[in-house]
């Protein structure tokens, strides 16, 4: 241990009165700020991860849009990093029953193979039949039940000769629930055979949803697919499909860091006042150090070291307490959530290495600034004044 650290510890251990009390408050402030940042970032990461999983489960990892034929489908399926593909036809239409009608988006595909690409939770499902799947929210609003007959219409494929849109009657085979965006209210899954009969003006497919193999770089795979199929198609990762939502979540996380950092800033002001009080209490000792030739830089380092000892303890304690809470929540789920409102039954928490790096950087940065401000005042004390100071 060098003499700067030794003197800093001696100064702190000899604190009395207000200096000791404000030092404890500074440590608590640093601990609370670090704890709040750890927990808040863990919760946001947890929700973002769940939302991302839901979006990827509903849309796949990558989507190709354009006029697609079976040759393109086979070409994509043959790529090494592609696990499975699902060609589909997507088109706006109308679903109607005796209770009314709604404008929705039909997604026609091979329903028997949809679980190869999608991870969609089906609440209710009949065993047989070639019916349709509607979202739980749409079924609730329209009063649909399993087995109810509905009429599917596609006004965009209206015949000019007859003046009527194509219509097909089918039964509701099942309901699904994603609880992401407005999918439960807008999307209706129908068999590809029905879609081909209903959408008379569409030849082939309008898109392909792709599930990449586990551990694959989605961005790199997307570029590889673009190079293979050419520029006549749009290739979008799930993040590009939902860029607005992804950017909003990133902005929310950034603003949360800024706002919660204010707690540490306030603790930093308190730390600066604590170090100033310590300087006053130890002014005679500071004068002795100056008299024996201690450089001003060493005096500043002593005050800065005191700041890191006080603030560092609070920061590390807050981070450790936050990590423990996150670990307990992940294993035991002690903080529940109402599953009828959220799509999960316990508060999700996840931490990344980036989180564990950025919080100490912010905290120790504020500690350094507060300590440096206080240390400049200490280094400017006149030795003669310090030695003759009456406490």
N, C-alpha and C positions, 0 to 999 in steps of 0.2 A: 504493500500500500504506500503510495507516495505522500509527501507531506501536504499537498493540496487537499487530497481526500481526507487525510487525518484531521487537518484543521477544520475542514467543513463539517465533519462529524462532531468534533468537539464543540463548535459553535452551536450546532443544532441541539446537542444533548444538554447544553447549558441554558436553553431558553426558559424563560419564566413569564408568567402573566399573559398579556395579550398576544405576545409572539408565539407562544405555544398553542394557544387556542386557535389563532388564525391559521397556523400551520396545519392543524388537524382538519379545519374546514377546507383548506386547499386540497389536502389529500382526498377528502370525501368528495369534493367537487370533481376532481380528476377521475375518481373511481366511478362516480355516477355517470359522467359524460361518456367514458369509455364503455361502461356496461350498457348504456342506452344505445350507443352506436352499434355494438356487437349484436344486441338483441334485435334492433330495428332492421339492420342489414340481413340478419339471418331470416327474419320473417318475410321480408321482401324477396329474398332469394328463393325461399320456400314457395311462396305464391307464384313467382315467375316460373319456377320449375314446373309446378303443377299446371299452370296455364299453357306453358310450352308443350308439355306432354299431351294435353288435351287437343291443342291445335295440330300437333303432328299426328296424333291418333285419328283425327278427323280428316285431315288433308294430305297425309303422307309427308315424307321428307322433301320431295321435289315434285313439282307439277309442270307438265308440258301442255301448252295451249296452241291450238291451230287445227288445220284440217288434217286429221290423222287417219291413216289406213292401217291394215293389219301388218304391212311390211315394216312400218315404223315401230309398231308394238313389238314385233319379233326382234328388231334391231336393238331396241332398248333392253329387252329381256336378256339378250345374249351378253350384255356387259358384265364384267367380272364382279364389280362392287354393288350390283343391283340384286336385291333379294327377291322382290316380287313387283309386279306392275298391275295396275288396274285401269284399263281404258274405259272411258265413260262419255256419256252425252249429257251435257248440262244445258238446260233451257228454262226460261220463265214460262209459267202456265197458270192455270186456275184449277183448284180442287174444290168441289162442291158436294153438298149433301142436302138433306131436307131442311137443315137448320141454317144454311147460308153458304157462302163461298168466300175463298181467300186466294189472293195472288201469292204464289209460292215459286220456288225454284226446284224443278225436277232434276234428279241426278240418276240417270239410267246406267246400270252396270250389271255384271254377273253377281247377283246377290249371294250365291252359294260360295263364292271365293272372296268376298269382301273382307273377311277376317284375316286374309293373307297380307293385306296392306293396311287396313284400318284397325284401330283399337277403340271401338265404340261400345259403350255400355247400353245393352238392350234391356229395358226394364221388363217388358212383356213380349212374348214371341210365340206364335203358333207353330206347330211342328210341320205342317204341310201347307201346300198351296203356293201359288205364284202371285201373291198379293203385294201390298206396298208397306213401307215403313214410314211412319210419321213421327215427328218430335213430340215429346210429352207436352210441351207448352202449347203446340198447335192443337193436339188432341183435346187438351183441357179447354181451350178457347172455343173450339168447334163442337165440343161435346161428342167426340169420336170414342168408340169402344172397339175392342178386338172383334173382328168379324163383320163390322158395319160396312155396308156397301157405299162407295163414293164414286163420283164421276170425275175423271181426269180430262182436262181440256187444254189444247194448245192453240190459242188465238193467233200466234205468230205463223202457224202453218195452215191458216184458213184457206180454203179453196175459193178461188175467184168465181168459179162457175156456180157452185151451190151457195156460196156466201156463209158457210157455217164452219166453225173450227172442228178439227178432229176430236172425237170423244170416245173414251173407253171407260167402261164400268169395271171396278175391281173392289176387292175387300181389303180391309186393313189387317195385315198379317202381324204387325208388331209395332211397338213404340220404342224410341231411344231417347236418351238424355245425355247431352254433352255439357250443358250449363256454361258454354263459351260463346261469346258474342250473341248473335241472334239465330244460330243454327237450329235450335229446337223449334223456332217459330217459322223458319223460312225453307228448310230443306225437306224434301220428300224423296225417299229412295224408291225406285221402281225397277223391275227387271228390264234388262237390255232389250228383250224381245218386244215389250210393250213400248219402250222408248222409240224403237225403230218404226213401229206402226204409228205412233202418235206424232213424231217429229218428221213429217213427210219431206220437208225441205232440206234436211240434213243427211248428207251421205258420209258414212264412216263415223268417226268419233270426233268430239270437240276437245278432248284432253286426255292426259294420262297422269294418274297419281302413282308415285314411285316410292317404295320402301327400300331404303339403303340397308346394306348389311351392317351389323353391329360394329361400332367403332370407326366407321368410315367418316372421312371429312366431307360433309355435305357440300360445302362450297366448291371443293375440288371436283367432286363428282358432277356437280351441276355444269361446270366448265367443260368437263369431258363429254357430257351428253350434248352440249351446244356444238362442240366441234364435230361430233358424229353426225347429227341430224341436220346441221346447217342453220342458216339465218332465217329461214321461213317460219320458224317456230319460236315461241316464247318459253324459256326455261326459267322457272322461278323456284327458289328454295322457300321453305315455309316462312322464314324470316322476311323474305322479300314480298311474299303474299300479304303479310301482316306487318309491314314496315312501320305503319303509324302506331300500332299497339306496341311494337318492340321499342320504338324510339320513346314513346310515352313512359314505358316502364324504366328505361334507362335514365330519362330525365327525372323521374320520381326518385330513383335511388340517389342520383347526384344531389338533388335538392335536400333530401333527407340527411345526407352527410353534412351539407353546409349548415342546415338548421341545428342539427344535434351538436355540431362543432361549437356552437355558441355557448353551450354548457361548459365546455372546456375553456373557452375564451374567458368566461366569467371567473372560472376557477384560476385561470392564469393571472387575472387582475389581483385576485386575492393572494396568489402566490407572490406576486411582486410586492404587495404591501407587507406580507410576512417577512420577506427577505430584507425589506427596508427596516422593519422593527428589529430584526436580528442585528442588522448593521448598527443601529443606534445602541442596542444593548451591549454590543461587543466593540464599540468604537474605540475604547481604550486599548484593547488587544490589537485592533487594526493599526492604531498609532504605533504600538510597539513593533509590529511587523514592518511598518514603513521605516521606522527608525533603524532597524537592523539591515535594511537594504532590500526588502522584498519588492520585486518589480510590480508596477501597476497591473500588468497583465496577469500576474499570479494572484493578485487580490481579486481581480475580476473573475478569474477561474475558480477561486474559492466560493464566491457567491453563486456562480453558475452551477458549480458542483452541488451546492446546497439545494438549489432549485431542482436539479435532476434527482437528488435523493428523496426530497419530499414528493414532488410530482410524479416521479417514476414509480414510487411505491403505490400511489393511488391508481395510476394508469394500469400497472400490471395486475393489481388486485381486481380492478373493474373488468379487465379483459378475461382474467381467469374465471371470475364469477359468471360472466356472460357465456363463456365456453361450457362451463359446467351446466348452466341452465339449458343451453341448446342441446347438449348431450342427453340430459334427463328427458327433455321433451321429445327428442327423436326416438328414444328407447321406450318411454313409458306413456307419452302423450298426456301429461298431467293438465294441459290447458286444452279443453275440448272446444269444438265449434258446433253450432247447430247444423246438422247435415241437411235439413230441409231448406236452408238458406244458401249454404255453401256446398260445393261438390266434394267436400272432405269433412271428416268428423273430428279432426284435431288440428291445432295450429301447426302449420308446416314451418320448419326451421332448417336452414342449410347454410353452412359457412364455406367460404372458399379461401384459398391461400391469399388471394388479393385482399380480402377483407381483413385478414390477420396482419397484413403488412401496412395497409393504408391507415388504419386506426392508430397504431403506435407512431407512425410518421407524423400524422396531424397533431397528436397529443404532445410528442416530444418537441415538435416544432414550436408549438405555443409555449411550452415550458422554457425552451431556449430563449425565445423573445422576451418573456416576462423576466427571466433571470438576468438577461443581458441588460435590460433597462435598469433593474435594481443594482447591478454590479457597477455600472458606470458612475452612479452616485457615490458608491463606496470608494472607488478608485480616485475620486476627485477630492476626498477629505484631506485637509491639511494636517500633516503629522503633528505640528505643534498644538493645533486646536484639539486633535484627538487625544493627545497625552494629557492635556489640561482639562479635559471634559469632565464635568461633574454630573454623575448620573442621578 
